[in-house]
Amino acid sequence: MKILIADDHALFRDGLTLRLEEIAPNAVILQASSYTQIFKILATETPVDVLILDVEMQDMPWLDSLKQIHELSPKTKVIVVSASEDSRTIRTILATGVRGYIPKRSEAKVFNNALKLIIEGGSYVPAN
């Protein structure tokens, strides 16, 4: 399994990498700090199975970027992990085909269970 973590905060990417190494020890984990890097990785790497993404990166508008990600790599399961908990934003994000939305304030157990659910073909939306 190949997982791409995309967030413009290196500390968050590194912490999430450590968590993923526990959850999926055999996964290849890649990192990106911008949408530009995401597109480059998706265009050049063998298929990425899961993309864990904070949509609030500054180099491109997130809605256009999500649509481009789905066009470039339609089989990649996209999971948004974000500090925003605005219900309209979450609905808009999910309408693009994102498989899950995990608030950054979530407990580790919730994150782990949501990630496993999505990897196994399900979807996850926080209860509000």
Buried (B, 14 or more C-beta within 10 A) or exposed (E): EBBBBBBBEEEBBEEBBEBBEEBBEEBEBBBBBBBEBBBEBBEEEEEBBBBBBBBBBEEBEBBEBBEBBBEBBEEBBBBBBBEBEEEEBBEBBBEBEBBBBBBEEBEEEBBBBBBEBBBEEEBBBBEE
